[in-house]
C-alpha cells in the first residue's frame, strides 16, 4: 500500500475540567524525526509521543503540538533559565563591545521566543498523559488516513507514468528492430569505403559490419528495462513502505535508459530516451513523498 509522508491530523480529549488538543503534521524525510511542542516541557511526554509515532509510521518529519487547558484558569509561567542566561551573556558582551543598551527590559525579553512558557499549575504530566495519549491517538488516526489518501493519489500518478514509459520502450524496441538491416548496410558501406585500397573479401567485411552492428544492439537493455517495469508493478501491489525500494529501482531504470541512449545512433530513439528520462524524473519526485 502506498502511503504518503505528507499529512495533517488533529485530536482532542476533555476530562475533569482539563482539555488537551494535539495537532500532528508530517512531511517527507529520509528517516523519521520529530519537532515536539509541549507546553509542559516534560520530556516524559515527549518520549511517549515519539514511541506512539514510531509504532505507526516508519518515515517522515513529524511536527507535533500539544496544548493543555484547564477550566480552573490556574496557571504558572515558567522561565527557561538556560536560555535566559545565554541571552543575557550575549547582551552583556554586545553592550561592552558596541555600547548597546544593557540590561534589556522585561518587554524586550518577553519578545524572545520560548523564553517564557505558561503552564497549567493543576495538571501534572502524570495526570495529563492519559488525556494526551487519547488526543494523540485521534490526531495520528487522522494523519494516517490523510497520508493513505495522498499516497493512493501519488501511486495512481506513478502507475500512469510507468505505463507511458512501457509504451515508449516498445517504441524503442520497434525502431531498433526496423533499423537493424539499415544499420548493417550502412556500416558495411562505411567499411568498404575505408578499406577500398585494402584487399578484403566480402565475408570479412560482412563480419566486421556485423560486429559493429552488434555493439549498437540494445536488445539486452530492452529486456532488462521490461524486467524492471515488471518489478515496479509488483512492488506497487505489495503491502508496506515502498518509497526507498522504488527510488532504487528508478536508478536502475535510468541507468539502462542511459545505456540505450549511448549505444544507438538513431535520432528517433534518442528523442524517446529523453522522454523516458523526463517521466523517470517526475516519478522520482513523487516517490520521494512515499513512506
VMD Tcl script that draws the C-alpha trace (Angstrom):
set ca {
  {0.00 0.00 0.00}
  {1.40 3.39 -0.98}
  {1.45 5.88 1.90}
  {2.47 9.50 1.54}
  {4.70 11.13 4.14}
  {2.66 14.35 3.98}
  {-0.43 14.85 6.09}
  {-2.21 16.57 8.97}
  {-4.26 15.31 11.91}
  {-5.95 16.81 14.96}
  {-7.29 15.16 18.09}
  {-8.74 16.39 21.39}
  {-9.87 14.98 24.71}
  {-11.57 16.52 27.76}
  {-11.91 15.20 31.30}
  {-12.39 16.72 34.77}
  {-12.16 20.29 33.54}
  {-8.94 19.69 31.59}
  {-8.80 19.83 27.79}
  {-5.98 18.52 25.61}
  {-5.56 19.22 21.89}
  {-2.90 17.57 19.75}
  {-2.02 18.64 16.22}
  {0.22 16.40 14.12}
  {1.79 17.34 10.78}
  {4.23 15.32 8.71}
  {6.34 15.90 5.62}
  {8.80 13.78 3.69}
  {12.11 12.87 5.30}
  {14.82 10.32 4.64}
  {14.33 8.73 8.06}
  {12.00 9.55 10.99}
  {12.44 12.74 13.01}
  {10.43 14.96 15.36}
  {9.73 18.51 16.42}
  {7.51 18.35 19.51}
  {5.96 21.45 21.08}
  {4.76 20.55 24.55}
  {3.62 23.40 26.80}
  {4.52 21.40 29.92}
  {8.12 20.92 28.78}
  {8.04 17.45 30.30}
  {10.34 15.10 28.40}
  {8.42 12.05 29.59}
  {5.53 13.29 27.46}
  {7.88 13.86 24.52}
  {9.21 10.31 24.83}
  {5.68 8.92 24.92}
  {4.78 10.84 21.78}
  {7.88 9.59 19.95}
  {7.11 5.98 20.85}
  {3.48 6.32 19.72}
  {4.53 7.76 16.35}
  {7.26 5.17 15.75}
  {4.84 2.30 16.29}
  {2.66 3.58 13.43}
  {5.00 5.24 10.95}
  {8.42 4.39 9.53}
  {9.45 7.61 7.77}
  {8.70 11.32 7.83}
  {9.39 14.52 9.75}
  {6.68 14.93 12.38}
  {5.73 18.32 13.81}
  {3.53 17.68 16.86}
  {1.98 20.32 19.09}
  {0.33 19.59 22.47}
  {-1.93 22.17 24.15}
  {-3.32 21.66 27.67}
  {-6.03 23.95 29.05}
  {-7.69 23.80 32.47}
  {-11.06 25.37 33.26}
  {-9.73 26.43 36.64}
  {-7.66 29.06 34.92}
  {-4.87 28.38 37.38}
  {-1.54 28.53 35.62}
  {2.09 29.37 36.17}
  {4.75 30.94 34.00}
  {7.99 29.01 33.62}
  {11.24 30.71 32.60}
  {13.82 28.86 30.52}
  {16.74 29.70 32.77}
  {19.47 28.35 30.49}
  {18.11 30.29 27.53}
  {17.85 33.47 29.63}
  {21.45 33.16 30.86}
  {22.64 32.70 27.30}
  {20.81 35.79 26.02}
  {21.97 37.95 28.93}
  {25.57 36.85 28.41}
  {25.39 37.79 24.74}
  {23.65 41.10 25.58}
  {26.35 42.00 28.12}
  {29.10 41.20 25.64}
  {27.46 43.32 22.92}
  {26.92 46.19 25.38}
  {30.58 46.19 26.32}
  {31.84 45.97 22.73}
  {29.36 48.25 20.94}
  {27.67 50.34 23.63}
  {24.31 48.67 23.17}
  {21.77 49.28 25.95}
  {22.13 46.87 28.88}
  {20.39 45.27 30.70}
  {17.41 44.60 28.42}
  {13.92 45.49 29.69}
  {11.30 42.89 30.56}
  {9.34 43.91 27.45}
  {12.36 43.16 25.30}
  {12.96 39.82 26.99}
  {9.29 38.94 26.58}
  {9.79 39.01 22.80}
  {12.37 36.20 22.98}
  {10.84 33.01 21.60}
  {10.44 30.11 24.08}
  {11.86 32.12 27.00}
  {8.53 32.20 28.87}
  {6.01 29.36 28.87}
  {2.56 29.33 30.50}
  {1.74 26.02 32.17}
  {-1.31 24.60 33.84}
  {-0.47 24.57 37.52}
  {-3.03 21.91 38.40}
  {-2.35 19.33 35.75}
  {0.88 17.38 36.19}
  {2.48 15.30 33.44}
  {1.25 12.11 35.10}
  {-2.30 13.43 35.15}
  {-2.13 14.87 31.64}
  {-0.62 11.87 29.84}
  {-3.79 9.73 29.62}
  {-5.62 12.66 28.01}
  {-2.66 13.42 25.74}
  {-2.43 9.76 24.73}
  {-6.08 9.68 23.62}
  {-5.88 13.03 21.83}
  {-2.63 11.94 20.18}
  {-4.25 8.70 19.03}
  {-7.04 10.65 17.33}
  {-4.56 13.04 15.70}
  {-2.44 10.16 14.41}
  {-5.55 8.36 13.11}
  {-6.46 11.42 11.05}
  {-2.86 11.88 9.96}
  {-2.58 8.25 8.84}
  {-5.82 8.49 6.86}
  {-4.68 11.62 5.05}
  {-1.32 10.00 4.27}
  {-3.12 6.99 2.81}
  {-5.38 9.15 0.64}
  {-2.49 11.19 -0.72}
  {-0.43 8.02 -1.13}
  {-3.11 6.46 -3.33}
  {-3.20 9.60 -5.48}
  {0.60 9.58 -5.84}
  {0.54 5.88 -6.70}
  {-2.07 6.43 -9.41}
  {0.14 9.08 -11.00}
  {3.22 6.84 -10.78}
  {1.34 3.92 -12.38}
  {0.28 6.17 -15.25}
  {3.84 7.35 -15.84}
  {5.16 3.78 -15.80}
  {2.51 2.92 -18.43}
  {3.85 5.79 -20.54}
  {7.41 4.51 -20.11}
  {6.34 0.98 -21.07}
  {4.81 2.33 -24.28}
  {7.97 4.34 -25.03}
  {10.16 1.25 -24.52}
  {8.01 -0.63 -27.03}
  {8.57 2.23 -29.49}
  {12.33 1.96 -28.95}
  {12.25 -1.81 -29.46}
  {10.29 -1.49 -32.70}
  {12.52 1.31 -34.01}
  {15.62 -0.72 -33.18}
  {14.30 -3.87 -34.91}
  {13.29 -1.93 -38.02}
  {16.71 -0.32 -38.33}
  {18.87 -3.43 -37.90}
  {19.21 -4.17 -41.61}
  {19.71 -0.47 -42.33}
  {22.49 -0.20 -39.71}
  {24.21 -3.29 -41.08}
  {24.07 -1.98 -44.66}
  {25.32 1.46 -43.57}
  {28.23 0.02 -41.60}
  {29.13 -2.33 -44.46}
  {29.32 0.62 -46.86}
  {31.49 2.59 -44.46}
  {33.91 -0.32 -44.03}
  {34.10 -0.83 -47.79}
  {34.83 2.87 -48.26}
  {37.54 2.93 -45.60}
  {39.19 -0.22 -46.95}
  {38.79 0.44 -50.66}
  {42.57 0.33 -51.16}
  {42.94 -2.78 -49.00}
  {42.21 -6.25 -50.26}
  {39.45 -7.74 -48.11}
  {36.97 -10.37 -49.10}
  {33.24 -9.84 -48.77}
  {32.90 -12.29 -45.91}
  {35.47 -10.39 -43.82}
  {33.69 -7.09 -44.48}
  {30.39 -8.66 -43.54}
  {31.89 -9.99 -40.30}
  {33.27 -6.59 -39.32}
  {29.98 -4.89 -40.15}
  {28.10 -7.45 -38.10}
  {30.45 -6.97 -35.13}
  {30.00 -3.20 -35.22}
  {26.24 -3.53 -35.57}
  {26.18 -5.86 -32.59}
  {27.88 -3.24 -30.43}
  {24.96 -0.90 -31.01}
  {22.41 -3.63 -30.33}
  {20.15 -2.67 -27.40}
  {18.09 -5.83 -27.10}
  {19.64 -6.76 -23.73}
  {18.94 -3.32 -22.32}
  {15.35 -3.51 -23.55}
  {14.95 -6.90 -21.84}
  {16.27 -5.51 -18.56}
  {14.04 -2.44 -18.81}
  {10.97 -4.62 -19.31}
  {12.03 -6.71 -16.30}
  {12.44 -3.59 -14.14}
  {8.97 -2.39 -15.11}
  {7.51 -5.74 -14.04}
  {9.31 -5.41 -10.70}
  {7.89 -1.91 -10.26}
  {4.38 -3.15 -10.99}
  {4.72 -5.94 -8.45}
  {6.20 -3.59 -5.88}
  {3.26 -1.20 -6.14}
  {0.88 -4.07 -5.33}
  {2.74 -5.04 -2.16}
  {1.89 -4.02 1.39}
  {4.26 -1.89 3.45}
  {6.62 1.03 2.73}
  {7.90 1.21 -0.84}
  {9.47 4.65 -1.22}
  {13.12 3.63 -0.85}
  {12.75 0.45 -2.90}
  {11.09 2.41 -5.69}
  {13.83 5.04 -5.67}
  {16.48 2.30 -6.04}
  {14.59 0.69 -8.93}
  {14.30 4.08 -10.65}
  {18.09 4.38 -10.53}
  {18.42 1.03 -12.31}
  {15.87 2.00 -14.97}
  {17.64 5.31 -15.51}
  {21.00 3.52 -15.88}
  {19.66 1.16 -18.57}
  {17.98 4.08 -20.33}
  {21.27 5.98 -20.44}
  {22.98 2.92 -21.93}
  {20.33 2.72 -24.66}
  {20.89 6.38 -25.47}
  {24.67 5.98 -25.66}
  {24.60 2.83 -27.83}
  {22.16 3.87 -30.53}
  {22.90 6.45 -33.23}
  {19.25 6.84 -34.24}
  {17.75 10.28 -33.65}
  {14.25 8.85 -33.17}
  {15.42 6.59 -30.35}
  {17.43 9.42 -28.77}
  {14.27 11.53 -28.60}
  {12.35 8.68 -26.95}
  {15.17 8.24 -24.42}
  {14.79 11.91 -23.44}
  {11.04 11.39 -22.98}
  {11.65 8.35 -20.75}
  {14.15 10.25 -18.59}
  {11.63 13.07 -18.20}
  {8.99 10.62 -16.93}
  {11.53 8.97 -14.61}
  {12.38 12.32 -13.02}
  {8.68 13.02 -12.37}
  {8.27 9.56 -10.82}
  {11.37 10.12 -8.67}
  {9.90 13.37 -7.33}
  {6.68 11.57 -6.45}
  {8.47 8.57 -4.92}
  {10.32 10.87 -2.53}
  {6.97 11.61 -0.88}
  {6.17 7.94 -0.27}
  {6.87 6.26 3.04}
}
mol new
graphics top color blue
foreach p $ca { graphics top sphere $p radius 0.5 }
foreach p [lrange $ca 0 end-1] q [lrange $ca 1 end] { graphics top cylinder $p $q radius 0.2 }
display resetview
